[in-house]
Amino acid sequence: MPLLLRRPLSPSVVSSFFLRRRSMSSKSDPISPSNTRIGWIGTGVMGRSMCGHLIKAGYSVTVFNRTISKAQPLLAMGANLAASPNSLASQSDVVFSIVGYPSDVRRVLLDPTSGALSGLSPGGVLVDMTTSEPSLAEEISKSASSAGCFSVDAPVSGGDLGAKNGKLSIFAGGDEATVKRLDPLFRLMGKVNFMGASGKGQFAKLANQITIASTMVGLVEGIVYAHKAGLDVRKFLEAISTGAAGSKSIDLYGERILKRDFDPGFYVDHFVKDLGICLNECQRMGLALPGLALAQQLYLSLKAHGEGGLGTQALILALERLNNVSVQPSVS
C-alpha cells in the first residue's frame, strides 16, 4: 500500500483546530471543577460571597476587582488575581460579573482592549449578574455570539444574607441550553429561574425591584404607624410576620431597622439606579406605576441626605424625617 505524504500543518491551522475542538467540547462536557475554569469580576458585598461558594466547591477561580483589598478574602481562599478583565477571561471558561452600574458592565465586558469578551476563547460564556439594562444584555449577547461565545444575563435577588447562604433567586435570560449547562454553578449560589431570551433575566429582576420597592415602603410606614400608636414595634413585626403582611423584607430587614443597623446588604445608591432603570423602561412601555415613582423619590431623598452608602432598610430614615419621629429600638 503506497505511503501517503502530507504537508505539515501550519501553527495557525493547528491552533484553529484546537479552538474549534475546545468550543465543541465546552458546549457538551458537563461543568465540573475538573474541567471548568471560572473568572469572577466584582467582589463587593454580594459578589464576594457568591464567588466564595465556587471556590469552596473546588473550582479554579481567577478574580478581578478595581479595589484589590476587596478581593483579599477570596485570594486568601485560593483565588488568583488578574490585572484586567481581558487577562481574567483568557484564563477562564466561564466569566461572571457583578458590578455597580450598566456603564461598569459595558466597560468590564465589552471594552475592545481590556474587556472580558476580547480575551475569551470561542465557546466561552459570559454571565452578567449585575442588575442592568435589558437592552445592554441583548447587546452583550449579540457581541458574544459574533465572537463564537455565549452570554447569559442572570441578576439575583436575596441580599447579602441570600448570597452568604447560597439562597439567592437567580433570574436567567439567554439560550436555555446554556443556562441548563451552567446549573452546577448556579446551584452553589441559589436557585436559577429561566425567564426567556437575552434580556428577560433583567426584565424579571426589574419587576422584582418594583415589587420590593413598594413592599419596603409598606414595611417602614407600618413601623412608623405602630410606633406612633404606642405599640411595641418588635412585637408588632412578630405578630404580622406569619400573616398576610409577612414578607422577605420583614425577615431580612425588620430586626435590622429596630437595631438601627443600616449596613448595606444592598446599597441605596444601587437601588436608586435599579428603580431609575425601571422608570425608564416604564416610559418606553407607556406604563404608569405610581408606587414605583413614590419609592424612587423616597430613596432619592436618602441620597440627598448623603445616605446612598447605607442599606435599603435605611428607608425608615426618610419616613422618620417626614413625620418628625424616631423609632427607637424596642427593649427585649
Rosetta blueprint (number, residue, H / E / L):
1 M L
2 P L
3 L L
4 L L
5 L L
6 R L
7 R L
8 P L
9 L L
10 S L
11 P H
12 S H
13 V H
14 V H
15 S H
16 S H
17 F H
18 F H
19 L H
20 R H
21 R H
22 R H
23 S H
24 M H
25 S H
26 S H
27 K H
28 S H
29 D L
30 P L
31 I L
32 S L
33 P L
34 S L
35 N L
36 T L
37 R E
38 I E
39 G E
40 W E
41 I E
42 G L
43 T L
44 G L
45 V H
46 M H
47 G H
48 R H
49 S H
50 M H
51 C H
52 G H
53 H H
54 L H
55 I H
56 K H
57 A L
58 G L
59 Y L
60 S E
61 V E
62 T E
63 V E
64 F E
65 N L
66 R L
67 T L
68 I H
69 S H
70 K H
71 A H
72 Q H
73 P H
74 L H
75 L H
76 A H
77 M L
78 G L
79 A L
80 N E
81 L E
82 A L
83 A L
84 S L
85 P H
86 N H
87 S H
88 L H
89 A H
90 S H
91 Q L
92 S L
93 D L
94 V E
95 V E
96 F E
97 S E
98 I L
99 V L
100 G L
101 Y L
102 P H
103 S H
104 D H
105 V H
106 R H
107 R H
108 V H
109 L H
110 L H
111 D L
112 P L
113 T L
114 S L
115 G L
116 A L
117 L H
118 S H
119 G H
120 L L
121 S L
122 P L
123 G L
124 G L
125 V E
126 L E
127 V E
128 D E
129 M L
130 T L
131 T L
132 S L
133 E L
134 P H
135 S H
136 L H
137 A H
138 E H
139 E H
140 I H
141 S H
142 K H
143 S H
144 A H
145 S H
146 S H
147 A L
148 G L
149 C L
150 F E
151 S E
152 V E
153 D E
154 A L
155 P L
156 V E
157 S E
158 G L
159 G H
160 D H
161 L H
162 G H
163 A H
164 K H
165 N H
166 G L
167 K L
168 L E
169 S E
170 I E
171 F E
172 A E
173 G E
174 G E
175 D L
176 E H
177 A H
178 T H
179 V H
180 K H
181 R H
182 L L
183 D H
184 P H
185 L H
186 F H
187 R L
188 L L
189 M L
190 G E
191 K E
192 V E
193 N E
194 F E
195 M E
196 G E
197 A L
198 S L
199 G L
200 K H
201 G H
202 Q H
203 F H
204 A H
205 K H
206 L H
207 A H
208 N H
209 Q H
210 I H
211 T H
212 I H
213 A H
214 S H
215 T H
216 M H
217 V H
218 G H
219 L H
220 V H
221 E H
222 G H
223 I H
224 V H
225 Y H
226 A H
227 H H
228 K H
229 A L
230 G L
231 L L
232 D L
233 V H
234 R H
235 K H
236 F H
237 L H
238 E H
239 A H
240 I H
241 S H
242 T L
243 G L
244 A L
245 A L
246 G L
247 S L
248 K H
249 S H
250 I H
251 D H
252 L H
253 Y H
254 G H
255 E H
256 R H
257 I H
258 L H
259 K L
260 R L
261 D L
262 F L
263 D L
264 P L
265 G L
266 F L
267 Y E
268 V H
269 D H
270 H H
271 F H
272 V H
273 K H
274 D H
275 L H
276 G H
277 I H
278 C H
279 L H
280 N H
281 E H
282 C H
283 Q H
284 R H
285 M H
286 G L
287 L L
288 A L
289 L L
290 P H
291 G H
292 L H
293 A H
294 L H
295 A H
296 Q H
297 Q H
298 L H
299 Y H
300 L H
301 S H
302 L H
303 K H
304 A H
305 H L
306 G L
307 E L
308 G L
309 G L
310 L L
311 G E
312 T H
313 Q H
314 A H
315 L H
316 I H
317 L H
318 A H
319 L H
320 E H
321 R H
322 L H
323 N H
324 N L
325 V L
326 S L
327 V L
328 Q L
329 P L
330 S L
331 V L
332 S L
